[in-house]
Amino acid sequence: MRITVLVSRYVGMVAIVVAVSAAAGVWLGREHPRSTLAFMSDRAGKDQIYMLDRLTGNTLQITPDDYEHFQPAWGESQFLIYTSYPMPMHITVMDIQAGKTHTLNTSHDVYEPDWSPKGHIAAASNPNLDWDIALFDSSRATYPATFNSEANELEPCWWDDHRMSFVSNRGGDYDIYLYDFASESLTNLTDSPATDYNPACSADGRLAFTSTRDFNAEVYVLDLETGEAENVTRNSASDFNPAWMQDGQLSFVSDRDGNREIYVLNLDTGQMENVTRNPADDDQPAWSR
């Protein structure tokens, strides 16, 4: 498969201006630091995308209340991509600095989007009875990835512009796979009888993921070079949806305080911080690049 045909920019789409206050526009219009967290929360009554500046603690809802919006992922500089609902679920691309959005329209559900370092898009799609990984070409049309099977393929995660991980039950249970577009090779990274999901791919070759191998949802980190996997959360509560930060710290979602909150874990020191601290459910963290 030629990966070069995937989109890197979004040109020619109809722009929709997001209604934000003047103060919000100033906050969004600056060059966002790498400490900016995009996440989903129901604190407004339904799922919306928020941004949190970890340096100041400022939090802002950035999606309109017309639909539900969730599953954010950062692209290059000021671009954010996320899933919008109602049916069919579709992908929205937001230019944070301009305060504009673009919709990638499809005739079927598309969700769980991820953006490669150069702006290539992959998402889970269900044009048939099962879920497959869909790729977007430069004309904004979708086409299936060649590694799709008759089983389900979900949760794409780019390592770089030539390698992707995803979740599949092609082996009978859900494991995390790695596909190399250059060599067209497929590798099962987790290969466990438990359920492995929520892959988060780091720039330095570490895979964070959620697994039930300890009989509840825990976050593990797998070193691709050594093949060693470690449970880094170790808590009786449910820990899931890991996301890497640029400085190598790992965030994840946990209900250990009674509701879903986003935590940041320093893997070197073991120090942990609840960064959302809200009575609503906060989920699906994504850190700016």
N, C-alpha and C positions, 0 to 999 in steps of 0.2 A: 504494500500500500504506500502511496506517496503522501507523506504527511504535509508536504509543502502547499497543498491546495487548501488547507484549512484557513479560516479567517484569522487575520491579525488586527484588523481595524473594522469599524462598523460605519460604513459610508453609504449614504443614500437612503437611510431609514428615516421614517417620519418621526420627528422629535415631539415629545410631549413634555411640557414644562411642569415640573413638580412644584406644587404649591407649598412654599416654605416661607417663614417669616423673614424679615430683613436681618434679624440677629442670627437666625439659623443659616441664612445665605452667607453671611460673613464667616461663620464657623466652618461651613462646608467648603467655602471657596478658597481657604488657605491651602497651602501644600501640607497635606496631612502627614503627621509623623508616623514612624513605624510602630508607635505604641497605640495606634487606633484599632479598636475592636469593633467589628460588625457582628451583630448577633440577632437572633429572633427572640421576641418576647411577646407574651399576651397581656402585658401590663396596661394596654389601652382597650382590652376587652376582646381582641382577636389578634391573631399572629401578624406582627409587623416587624420590619427591620429597623434596628437602632444602631447608632454609633456611639461608642464610649471612648473618650480620650483618657487614657490611663494616667497621663501626666497631671491633668487637672481634675479628673473625676466627672467632667461634664458628659451628660448623656442626652442624645437627641433622636427622636423618631424621624426617619428620613423617607419612609414610604407613605403614600396617601392611604386613607381609610376606605378606598373604593373596594379593594379586594383584600384577601389575605396574602401576605408575602413572607417567604421563609427561605432557608438554605442559601445564605449569602456566600459568595466567594470573590476574592479580590483578583483583579487583573492588573495590567500595567498602570502605574501612577494612579490617576484619579478614577479608574473604572471599577465598578462593582457589578456583579451579576447575581441574580437570585431567581427563585421560582415564584410565580404568581398563580393564584387560584381565584375564580372557579374554573370548572372543567371547560375545555381541556386545560390541564396545567400547562403553563407556558413559561418561557424564559424572558426575563426583563434585564436589559443592560442599562445601568445608570452611569452617567457622567457626573461625578460628585461635584466637581468644580463648576460646571455649567448648570447643574440642577435640572438636567434633562434625562429622559428615559427613552429607550428603544425596545420594541417588542420583537422577539423572534417567533414568528407565527408557525404553528404546525397544526395538522388536522387530528393529532392524537396527543396523549399526555407526554410531556417531556419535563423531567425534573432532576434534582441532584446534579446541577451543573458544576463543572470545574474548568478553570482557565489555566493553560500552560504559561510558562514564562514569556512566550512571544505572542500570547493572545489566542492560541488555539482552543476551541471549545469542544468539550465532550459532555454528554448527559445521558441519563437513563431514559429510555423511550419504550413505549408499548404499542407499536403499530400492529402487532399480532397478539396472541394470547399470552406470550411470555414477555419479560423485560429484556431489552438489549441495550448495548451502548451505541449511541448515535453521535456522529461527528458532523460539524457544520462546515460547509464549503464556503468559498468566497461569495457565492450568490445567495447565501443564507439558507440554502436548502440542506436538508439532513440526509445522511446516508449511513447505513449500518457499518460498524467496525467488522473487519474480516474475522476476528476471533470470536464473534458471537456464536452461541450454540443453541440447541433446543431447550436448554435450561435457562435460568434467569441470570443476567449480568446486570449489576447495579453499582452505584457509588464509585464512579470513575475518579481517579486521583492521578494527576500528572507528576512524574518525577522530573522530567525535562521535556523538551519538544519531541523526543523520540521514544520515550518509555512511559507507560501508564500502568497503574494498578487498578484493580476493580474487584468486586465481590461476585462470586458465582457459586451455584450449587450443582455444577456439572459433575462433581465427584460424589454426590449423594448428600453432602452437608455443605454449609456455606463456609468457604475459604477465601483467602485473598490471593489473587494471582498478579503476576507481572508480565506484561506484554512488551516486547521490544519491536518497534515498527521497522527498524533497519534490518534485523536478522529474522524477523517474523517468528521469533521464539516465544513460547509461553511457559512460565514457571509458577508452580504452586508454592507460595511463600510460607503459608501457615500450616497446611496439611495436618489438621487436627480434627478429631471426631466431634469436638465442640463447635459452636457457632462463632465464627470470626467475621467481623464486619467493621464499618466505620474507618476505612484506611485513611491515614494522614501521612503524606510523603514529605520527608525533609530533604533539604539541599545536600546534607552530608551523609546520605545513605541510610537513614533510620526510618523504619516504618512504625508509626504508632497506630494502634487499632484496639477495638473492643473485642473481648472474648468472654465466653461463658465457661471456660475450661476450669475455673475455680468455683463453679456452681452458682455464681452470680456475675453480673456484668462488671468487669474490671478493665482497666486500660493497661495494655502491654506495649513495650517498645522492643522491636526486633532490629538487630544490627544485620544489614544485608551481607556484610563482609564476613562476619563470624557465624551467622545463623543463630545466634543466641537471642532468646526472647525473655524479657523480664516483666513481671507484674509490678507496675510502679505506683499503683493506687492502694491496693491491699486494704479494702474497707468493706464492711458488711452491707453498706448502702450500694446503690447502683451507680457506677462510674462509666462514662461513655462519651462519644463524640469528641475525640481528641483533636487538637489543632496546634500546629507548631507556630512559635513566634520566631522572628528574625534572629534573635539572640540565642536561640537554641532551647529556650524554656518551652514547656509544654503546658497547654491549657486543656481543660476537659470539663464536662458537665457532670454534676453529682447532685443527688437528692439527700445527701447526708445531713443537711440542716433542715430537712422537712419539706423543701420544695427544690425545684431545679435551679441551680446557680452555676455560674462559670467560675472555675478556679484556675489559678496559675501555679504550676509546680516547677520549682528549680530542681532539676534532676541531679545536680551536683551536691546540693546541700540538703535536699529533702524538704525545704521550706515551702509552704503552701499558703496561698492567699485567695480569699473569696473576693472577686473583683466586681461583681454585679450587686449583691446585697439588696435584693428587692423581694417583696412578698409574692410577686408574680413569678411565673416560670420563665427563666432565661435559658436559652439553648442555642445550639449550632454556632459556635464561635468561629470567626474567621479574622485573622490578623493581617493588617496592611503590610505590603511588601516594602 
